């Protein structure tokens, strides 16, 4: 349903149609996001996956360092190695793809004090913030295409990170932040209403 809404909104924009409320489309997409844990194994078209990753990379980034990289897995023979440290993830083996969202904790570039200087290795203190934004963008894009996904934590658990780093050959400075299965599903999973006005404090705590 959300994929159809997105297509309709795009078509109307081309025709300068004002019958679709863009705010409503965006809010519906956000509030419809849910964690899907069961898939039918259908492959995801390359064009769809590219657009999902394009949306992920549109996330904000501290100092615009963009520490993210993505490893896209579609060969199910790799899944056992990825899931080695977390057997609870075996239920995701019928997903159409698995995206391992990675962060490089070291940034190569000029320093803030010497912006015209040479590239220097710098510890990125903000990579965790960036990766949370990247992952949420990816999940919302998945929802927009009518697909399902589940954010499964990899970082900071050594037992889950180690097999992923080993299987994928990640460089020493690169952290596997999250493992996200994506796939087509039967639509039975419903979003949770998490709105809680008691969490809102006006003026001060």
KEDOMI-386806 format. One record per atom (N, C-alpha, C): atom name; x, y, z. Coordinates in Angstrom, 1 decimal. Layout:
BEGIN
  atom       u       v       w
    CA       X       Y       Z
...
END
This chain:
BEGIN
  atom       u       v       w
     N     0.8    -1.2     0.0
    CA     0.0     0.0     0.0
     C     0.9     1.3     0.0
     N     1.9     1.2     0.8
    CA     2.8     2.4     0.9
     C     3.5     2.6    -0.4
     N     3.9     1.5    -1.1
    CA     4.6     1.7    -2.3
     C     3.7     2.3    -3.4
     N     2.4     1.9    -3.4
    CA     1.5     2.5    -4.3
     C     1.3     4.0    -4.0
     N     1.2     4.3    -2.8
    CA     1.1     5.7    -2.4
     C     2.2     6.5    -2.8
     N     3.5     6.0    -2.7
    CA     4.7     6.7    -3.1
     C     4.7     7.0    -4.6
     N     4.3     5.9    -5.4
    CA     4.2     6.1    -6.8
     C     3.2     7.1    -7.2
     N     2.0     7.1    -6.5
    CA     1.0     8.0    -6.8
     C     1.4     9.4    -6.5
     N     2.1     9.6    -5.4
    CA     2.6    10.9    -5.0
     C     3.6    11.5    -6.1
     N     4.5    10.6    -6.5
    CA     5.4    11.0    -7.5
     C     4.8    11.4    -8.8
     N     3.8    10.7    -9.2
    CA     3.1    11.0   -10.5
     C     2.3    12.3   -10.4
     N     1.7    12.6    -9.2
    CA     1.0    13.8    -9.1
     C     1.9    15.0    -9.0
     N     3.1    14.8    -8.4
    CA     4.1    15.9    -8.4
     C     4.5    16.3    -9.8
     N     4.7    15.4   -10.7
    CA     5.0    15.7   -12.0
     C     4.0    16.5   -12.7
     N     2.7    16.3   -12.4
    CA     1.6    17.0   -13.0
     C     1.2    18.2   -12.2
     N     2.0    18.6   -11.1
    CA     1.7    19.7   -10.2
     C     0.3    19.5    -9.6
     N     0.1    18.2    -9.3
    CA    -1.2    17.9    -8.7
     C    -1.2    18.2    -7.2
     N    -2.2    18.8    -6.7
    CA    -2.2    19.2    -5.3
     C    -3.3    18.4    -4.5
     N    -3.7    17.2    -5.0
    CA    -4.7    16.4    -4.4
     C    -4.1    15.5    -3.3
     N    -2.8    15.3    -3.4
    CA    -2.1    14.4    -2.4
     C    -1.4    15.3    -1.4
     N    -1.6    15.0    -0.1
    CA    -0.9    15.8     0.9
     C     0.4    15.2     1.2
     N     1.5    15.8     0.8
    CA     2.8    15.2     1.1
     C     3.1    14.9     2.5
     N     2.6    15.8     3.4
    CA     2.8    15.6     4.8
     C     2.2    14.3     5.3
     N     1.0    14.1     4.8
    CA     0.3    12.8     5.1
     C     1.0    11.6     4.6
     N     1.5    11.7     3.4
    CA     2.3    10.5     2.9
     C     3.5    10.2     3.7
     N     4.3    11.2     4.1
    CA     5.5    11.0     4.9
     C     5.1    10.5     6.3
     N     4.1    11.1     6.9
    CA     3.7    10.7     8.3
     C     3.2     9.3     8.3
     N     2.4     8.9     7.2
    CA     1.9     7.5     7.1
     C     3.0     6.6     7.0
     N     4.0     6.9     6.2
    CA     5.2     6.1     6.1
     C     5.9     5.8     7.4
     N     6.2     6.9     8.1
    CA     6.9     6.8     9.4
     C     6.1     6.0    10.4
     N     4.8     6.2    10.5
    CA     3.9     5.6    11.5
     C     3.6     4.1    11.1
     N     3.8     3.8     9.8
    CA     3.6     2.4     9.4
     C     4.8     1.5     9.5
     N     5.9     2.1     9.8
    CA     7.1     1.2    10.0
     C     7.0     0.2    11.1
     N     7.4    -1.0    10.8
    CA     7.3    -2.1    11.8
     C     8.5    -3.1    11.6
     N     8.7    -3.9    12.6
    CA     9.7    -4.9    12.5
     C     9.1    -6.2    12.0
     N     9.5    -6.6    10.8
    CA     9.0    -7.8    10.2
     C    10.0    -8.9    10.3
     N     9.6   -10.0    10.7
    CA    10.5   -11.1    11.0
     C    10.2   -12.4    10.2
     N     9.3   -12.3     9.3
    CA     9.0   -13.5     8.4
     C     8.9   -13.0     7.0
     N     9.5   -13.8     6.1
    CA     9.6   -13.4     4.7
     C     9.3   -14.6     3.8
     N     9.0   -14.3     2.5
    CA     8.7   -15.4     1.6
     C     9.8   -15.8     0.6
     N    11.0   -15.2     0.8
    CA    12.2   -15.6     0.0
     C    12.3   -15.0    -1.3
     N    11.3   -14.1    -1.7
    CA    11.4   -13.5    -3.1
     C    12.5   -12.5    -3.2
     N    13.2   -12.6    -4.3
    CA    14.3   -11.7    -4.5
     C    13.9   -10.2    -4.6
     N    14.7    -9.3    -4.2
    CA    14.5    -7.9    -4.3
     C    15.1    -7.3    -5.5
     N    14.4    -6.6    -6.4
    CA    15.1    -6.1    -7.6
     C    16.2    -5.1    -7.3
     N    17.3    -5.2    -8.1
    CA    18.4    -4.3    -7.9
     C    18.1    -2.9    -7.8
     N    17.1    -2.4    -8.7
    CA    16.8    -1.0    -8.7
     C    16.1    -0.6    -7.4
     N    15.3    -1.5    -6.8
    CA    14.7    -1.2    -5.5
     C    15.8    -1.1    -4.4
     N    16.7    -2.0    -4.4
    CA    17.7    -2.0    -3.4
     C    18.6    -0.8    -3.5
     N    18.9    -0.4    -4.7
    CA    19.7     0.8    -4.9
     C    19.0     2.1    -4.3
     N    17.7     2.2    -4.6
    CA    17.0     3.3    -4.0
     C    16.9     3.3    -2.5
     N    16.8     2.1    -1.9
    CA    16.8     2.0    -0.5
     C    18.1     2.5     0.1
     N    19.2     2.1    -0.5
    CA    20.5     2.5    -0.1
     C    20.7     4.0    -0.3
     N    20.2     4.5    -1.4
    CA    20.3     5.9    -1.7
     C    19.6     6.7    -0.6
     N    18.4     6.2    -0.1
    CA    17.7     6.9     0.9
     C    18.5     6.8     2.2
     N    19.1     5.7     2.5
    CA    19.9     5.5     3.7
     C    21.1     6.5     3.7
     N    21.7     6.7     2.6
    CA    22.9     7.6     2.5
     C    22.5     9.1     2.5
     N    21.2     9.4     2.5
    CA    20.7    10.8     2.6
     C    20.6    11.2     4.0
     N    21.0    10.4     5.0
    CA    21.0    10.7     6.4
     C    22.0    11.8     6.8
     N    21.6    12.6     7.8
    CA    22.6    13.6     8.3
     C    23.8    12.9     8.9
     N    24.9    13.7     8.8
    CA    26.2    13.1     9.3
     C    27.0    14.2    10.0
     N    27.5    13.9    11.2
    CA    28.4    14.9    11.9
     C    29.6    15.2    11.1
     N    29.8    16.5    10.9
    CA    30.9    17.1    10.1
     C    30.9    16.6     8.7
     N    29.8    16.0     8.3
    CA    29.6    15.5     6.9
     C    30.7    14.4     6.6
     N    31.1    13.6     7.6
    CA    32.1    12.6     7.4
     C    31.6    11.3     6.8
     N    30.3    11.1     6.9
    CA    29.6    10.0     6.2
     C    30.4     8.6     6.4
     N    30.4     8.1     7.6
    CA    31.2     6.9     7.8
     C    30.7     5.6     7.4
     N    29.5     5.6     6.7
    CA    28.8     4.4     6.4
     C    29.3     3.7     5.2
     N    29.1     2.4     5.2
    CA    29.3     1.5     4.1
     C    28.3     0.4     4.2
     N    27.9    -0.3     3.2
    CA    26.9    -1.3     3.2
     C    27.4    -2.6     2.5
     N    27.2    -3.7     3.1
    CA    27.4    -5.0     2.5
     C    26.1    -5.6     2.2
     N    25.7    -5.9     1.0
    CA    24.4    -6.4     0.6
     C    24.6    -7.9     0.3
     N    23.9    -8.8     1.0
    CA    24.0   -10.2     0.8
     C    22.8   -10.8     0.2
     N    22.9   -11.5    -0.8
    CA    21.7   -12.2    -1.4
     C    22.0   -13.7    -1.6
     N    23.2   -14.1    -1.3
    CA    23.6   -15.5    -1.4
     C    23.3   -16.2     0.0
     N    22.3   -17.0     0.1
    CA    21.8   -17.5     1.3
     C    22.9   -18.5     2.0
     N    23.9   -18.9     1.2
    CA    24.9   -19.7     1.7
     C    25.8   -19.0     2.7
     N    25.7   -17.6     2.6
    CA    26.5   -16.8     3.6
     C    25.8   -16.6     4.9
     N    24.5   -16.8     4.9
    CA    23.7   -16.4     6.0
     C    24.1   -17.1     7.3
     N    24.4   -18.4     7.2
    CA    24.8   -19.1     8.4
     C    26.1   -18.5     9.1
     N    27.0   -18.1     8.3
    CA    28.2   -17.4     8.9
     C    27.9   -16.1     9.5
     N    27.0   -15.3     8.9
    CA    26.6   -14.1     9.4
     C    25.8   -14.2    10.7
     N    25.0   -15.3    10.8
    CA    24.2   -15.5    12.0
     C    24.9   -16.3    13.1
     N    26.2   -16.7    12.9
    CA    26.9   -17.5    13.8
     C    26.8   -17.1    15.2
     N    26.9   -15.8    15.5
    CA    27.0   -15.3    16.8
     C    25.6   -15.0    17.4
     N    24.5   -15.2    16.6
    CA    23.2   -14.9    17.1
     C    22.2   -15.9    16.5
     N    22.0   -17.0    17.1
    CA    21.1   -18.1    16.6
     C    19.7   -17.7    16.5
     N    19.3   -16.6    17.2
    CA    17.9   -16.1    17.2
     C    17.6   -15.6    15.8
     N    18.6   -15.3    15.0
    CA    18.4   -14.7    13.7
     C    18.2   -15.8    12.6
     N    18.1   -17.0    12.9
    CA    17.9   -18.1    11.9
     C    16.5   -17.8    11.2
     N    15.6   -17.2    11.9
    CA    14.2   -17.0    11.3
     C    14.3   -16.0    10.1
     N    15.4   -15.3    10.0
    CA    15.5   -14.3     8.9
     C    16.1   -14.9     7.6
     N    16.3   -16.2     7.6
    CA    17.0   -16.8     6.4
     C    16.2   -16.8     5.1
     N    14.9   -16.5     5.2
    CA    14.1   -16.4     4.0
     C    13.9   -15.0     3.5
     N    14.7   -14.1     4.1
    CA    14.7   -12.7     3.6
     C    15.2   -12.6     2.2
     N    14.8   -11.6     1.4
    CA    15.3   -11.5     0.0
     C    16.7   -11.0     0.0
     N    17.1   -10.3     1.0
    CA    18.5    -9.8     1.1
     C    18.8    -9.4     2.5
     N    20.1    -9.4     2.9
    CA    20.5    -8.9     4.2
     C    21.5    -7.8     3.9
     N    21.3    -6.7     4.6
    CA    22.2    -5.5     4.5
     C    22.9    -5.4     5.8
     N    24.2    -5.5     5.7
    CA    25.1    -5.3     6.9
     C    25.5    -3.8     6.8
     N    25.1    -3.0     7.8
    CA    25.4    -1.6     7.8
     C    26.6    -1.4     8.7
     N    27.6    -0.8     8.0
    CA    29.0    -0.7     8.6
     C    29.4     0.7     8.8
     N    30.2     0.9     9.8
    CA    30.7     2.3    10.1
     C    32.3     2.2    10.2
     N    32.9     3.2     9.5
    CA    34.3     3.3     9.6
     C    34.6     4.3    10.8
     N    35.2     3.8    11.8
    CA    35.4     4.7    13.0
     C    36.6     5.6    12.8
     N    37.3     5.5    11.8
    CA    38.5     6.4    11.5
     C    38.2     7.2    10.2
     N    38.3     8.5    10.3
    CA    38.1     9.3     9.1
     C    39.4     9.9     8.6
     N    39.6     9.8     7.3
    CA    40.8    10.4     6.7
     C    40.5    11.7     6.0
     N    41.1    12.8     6.5
    CA    40.8    14.1     5.9
     C    41.5    15.2     6.6
     N    41.4    16.4     6.1
    CA    42.1    17.5     6.8
     C    41.4    17.7     8.2
     N    42.2    18.3     9.1
    CA    41.6    18.5    10.4
     C    40.8    19.8    10.4
     N    40.0    20.0    11.4
    CA    39.2    21.3    11.5
     C    40.1    22.5    11.6
     N    41.2    22.4    12.3
    CA    42.2    23.5    12.5
     C    43.0    23.8    11.3
     N    43.1    22.8    10.3
    CA    43.9    23.0     9.1
     C    43.1    22.4     7.9
     N    42.0    23.1     7.6
    CA    41.1    22.6     6.5
     C    41.8    22.4     5.1
     N    42.9    23.1     4.9
    CA    43.6    23.1     3.6
     C    44.8    22.2     3.7
     N    45.0    21.5     4.9
    CA    46.1    20.7     5.1
     C    46.0    19.3     4.5
     N    46.9    18.4     4.8
    CA    46.9    17.0     4.3
     C    45.9    16.2     5.0
     N    45.5    15.1     4.4
    CA    44.6    14.1     5.1
     C    45.3    13.5     6.3
     N    44.6    13.4     7.4
    CA    45.1    12.9     8.6
     C    44.1    11.9     9.2
     N    44.5    10.8     9.8
    CA    43.6     9.8    10.4
     C    43.1    10.4    11.7
     N    41.7    10.5    11.8
    CA    41.1    11.1    12.9
     C    40.0    10.1    13.5
     N    39.9     9.9    14.7
    CA    38.9     9.1    15.3
     C    37.5     9.8    15.2
     N    36.6     9.2    14.7
    CA    35.2     9.7    14.5
     C    34.4     9.5    15.8
     N    34.2    10.5    16.6
    CA    33.5    10.4    17.8
     C    31.9    10.3    17.6
     N    31.5    10.6    16.4
    CA    30.1    10.8    16.1
     C    29.5     9.6    15.3
     N    30.3     8.6    15.0
    CA    29.8     7.6    14.1
     C    28.5     6.9    14.5
     N    28.4     6.7    15.8
    CA    27.2     6.0    16.4
     C    25.9     6.8    16.1
     N    26.0     8.1    16.2
    CA    24.9     9.0    15.9
     C    24.5     8.9    14.4
     N    25.5     8.9    13.6
    CA    25.3     8.9    12.1
     C    24.6     7.5    11.8
     N    25.1     6.5    12.3
    CA    24.6     5.1    11.9
     C    23.2     4.9    12.4
     N    22.7     5.5    13.5
    CA    21.3     5.4    13.9
     C    20.5     6.1    12.8
     N    20.9     7.3    12.3
    CA    20.1     8.0    11.3
     C    20.1     7.2    10.0
     N    21.2     6.6     9.6
    CA    21.3     5.9     8.4
     C    20.4     4.7     8.4
     N    20.4     4.0     9.6
    CA    19.5     2.8     9.7
     C    18.1     3.1     9.6
     N    17.7     4.2    10.3
    CA    16.2     4.6    10.3
     C    15.8     5.0     8.9
     N    16.7     5.7     8.2
    CA    16.4     6.1     6.8
     C    16.2     4.8     5.9
     N    17.0     3.8     6.1
    CA    16.9     2.6     5.3
     C    15.6     1.9     5.6
     N    15.2     1.8     6.9
    CA    14.0     1.2     7.3
     C    12.7     1.9     6.7
     N    12.8     3.2     6.7
    CA    11.6     3.9     6.2
     C    11.5     3.8     4.6
     N    12.7     3.7     4.0
    CA    12.6     3.4     2.5
     C    12.1     2.0     2.2
     N    12.5     1.0     3.1
    CA    11.9    -0.3     2.9
     C    10.4    -0.3     3.1
     N     9.9     0.4     4.0
    CA     8.5     0.5     4.3
     C     7.8     1.1     3.1
     N     8.4     2.2     2.5
    CA     7.8     2.9     1.4
     C     7.6     2.0     0.2
     N     8.5     1.0     0.0
    CA     8.4     0.0    -1.1
     C     7.5    -1.2    -0.8
     N     6.9    -1.2     0.4
    CA     6.0    -2.3     0.7
     C     6.7    -3.5     1.2
     N     8.0    -3.4     1.5
    CA     8.8    -4.5     2.0
     C     8.8    -4.5     3.5
     N     9.4    -5.5     4.1
    CA     9.6    -5.5     5.5
     C    11.1    -5.7     5.9
     N    11.4    -5.2     7.0
    CA    12.8    -5.3     7.5
     C    12.8    -5.4     9.0
     N    13.9    -5.8     9.6
    CA    14.1    -5.8    11.0
     C    15.5    -5.4    11.4
     N    15.6    -4.3    12.2
    CA    16.8    -3.8    12.7
     C    17.3    -4.8    13.8
     N    18.4    -5.5    13.5
    CA    19.0    -6.4    14.5
     C    20.3    -5.9    14.9
     N    20.6    -5.7    16.1
    CA    21.8    -5.1    16.6
     C    23.0    -6.0    16.4
     N    24.1    -5.5    15.9
    CA    25.3    -6.2    15.9
     C    26.3    -5.6    16.9
     N    26.6    -4.3    16.6
    CA    27.4    -3.5    17.6
     C    26.4    -3.2    18.8
     N    26.9    -3.3    20.1
    CA    28.3    -3.4    20.5
     C    28.7    -4.8    21.0
     N    28.0    -5.8    20.6
    CA    28.2    -7.2    21.1
     C    29.3    -7.9    20.4
     N    30.4    -8.2    21.1
    CA    31.6    -8.9    20.5
     C    31.2   -10.2    19.9
     N    30.3   -10.9    20.5
    CA    30.0   -12.3    20.0
     C    29.2   -12.2    18.7
     N    28.5   -11.1    18.4
    CA    27.8   -11.0    17.1
     C    28.7   -10.3    16.1
     N    29.5    -9.3    16.5
    CA    30.4    -8.6    15.6
     C    31.5    -9.5    15.0
     N    32.1   -10.4    15.8
    CA    33.2   -11.1    15.4
     C    33.0   -12.0    14.2
     N    31.9   -12.8    14.1
    CA    31.7   -13.6    12.9
     C    31.4   -12.8    11.7
     N    30.7   -11.6    11.9
    CA    30.4   -10.8    10.7
     C    31.6   -10.2    10.2
     N    32.5    -9.7    11.0
    CA    33.8    -9.1    10.6
     C    34.6   -10.1     9.9
     N    34.6   -11.3    10.4
    CA    35.4   -12.4     9.8
     C    34.9   -12.9     8.5
     N    33.6   -13.0     8.4
    CA    32.9   -13.5     7.2
     C    33.1   -12.5     6.0
     N    32.9   -11.3     6.4
    CA    32.9   -10.2     5.3
     C    34.2    -9.6     5.1
     N    35.2    -9.9     5.9
    CA    36.6    -9.4     5.7
     C    36.6    -7.9     5.9
     N    36.0    -7.4     7.0
    CA    35.9    -6.0     7.3
     C    37.3    -5.5     7.8
     N    37.7    -4.3     7.3
    CA    39.0    -3.7     7.9
     C    38.9    -3.5     9.4
     N    40.0    -3.4    10.0
    CA    40.1    -3.3    11.5
     C    39.3    -2.1    12.0
     N    39.3    -1.0    11.3
    CA    38.6     0.2    11.8
     C    37.1     0.2    11.5
     N    36.6    -0.8    10.8
    CA    35.2    -0.8    10.4
     C    34.4    -1.7    11.3
     N    33.3    -1.2    11.8
    CA    32.4    -1.8    12.8
     C    31.1    -2.3    12.1
     N    30.7    -3.5    12.2
    CA    29.4    -3.9    11.7
     C    28.3    -3.4    12.7
     N    27.6    -2.4    12.4
    CA    26.7    -1.7    13.3
     C    25.4    -2.5    13.4
     N    24.8    -2.9    12.3
    CA    23.5    -3.5    12.3
     C    23.4    -4.5    11.2
     N    22.7    -5.6    11.4
    CA    22.4    -6.6    10.3
     C    20.9    -6.5    10.1
     N    20.5    -6.1     8.8
    CA    19.1    -5.8     8.6
     C    18.6    -6.7     7.5
     N    17.8    -7.7     7.8
    CA    17.1    -8.5     6.8
     C    16.0    -7.7     6.1
     N    15.9    -7.9     4.8
    CA    14.8    -7.2     4.0
     C    14.1    -8.2     3.1
     N    12.8    -8.1     3.1
    CA    12.1    -9.0     2.2
     C    10.6    -8.7     2.0
     N    10.0    -9.5     1.1
    CA     8.6    -9.4     0.9
     C     7.9   -10.3     2.0
     N     6.8    -9.8     2.4
    CA     6.1   -10.5     3.6
     C     4.6   -10.6     3.3
     N     3.9   -11.2     4.2
    CA     2.5   -11.4     4.0
     C     1.6   -10.3     4.5
     N     2.2    -9.3     5.1
    CA     1.5    -8.1     5.6
     C     0.7    -8.3     6.9
     N     0.9    -9.4     7.6
    CA     0.2    -9.6     8.9
     C     0.8    -8.8    10.0
     N     2.1    -8.4    10.0
    CA     2.7    -7.7    11.0
     C     2.2    -6.2    11.0
     N     1.7    -5.7    12.1
    CA     1.2    -4.4    12.2
     C     2.1    -3.5    13.0
     N     2.1    -2.2    12.7
    CA     3.0    -1.3    13.5
     C     2.4    -1.1    14.9
     N     3.3    -0.7    15.8
    CA     2.9    -0.4    17.2
     C     2.7     1.1    17.3
     N     1.6     1.4    18.1
    CA     1.4     2.8    18.4
     C     2.3     3.2    19.6
     N     3.3     3.9    19.4
    CA     4.3     4.1    20.5
     C     4.2     5.6    21.0
     N     3.2     6.3    20.6
    CA     3.0     7.7    21.1
     C     2.6     7.6    22.6
     N     3.4     8.4    23.4
    CA     3.2     8.4    24.8
     C     3.4     9.9    25.3
     N     2.4    10.6    25.4
    CA     2.5    12.1    25.8
     C     3.2    12.3    27.1
     N     3.3    11.2    28.0
    CA     4.0    11.4    29.3
     C     5.5    11.6    29.1
     N     6.0    11.2    27.9
    CA     7.4    11.4    27.6
     C     7.8    12.8    27.1
     N     6.8    13.6    27.0
    CA     7.0    15.0    26.4
     C     7.0    16.0    27.6
     N     8.1    16.8    27.7
    CA     8.2    17.8    28.8
     C     8.3    19.1    28.1
     N     7.5    20.0    28.5
    CA     7.4    21.4    27.9
     C     8.2    22.4    28.8
     N     9.1    23.0    28.3
    CA     9.9    24.0    29.1
     C    11.0    23.5    29.9
     N    10.7    22.5    30.7
    CA    11.8    21.8    31.5
     C    11.3    20.4    31.9
     N    12.1    19.6    32.4
    CA    11.8    18.2    32.8
     C    10.7    18.3    34.0
END
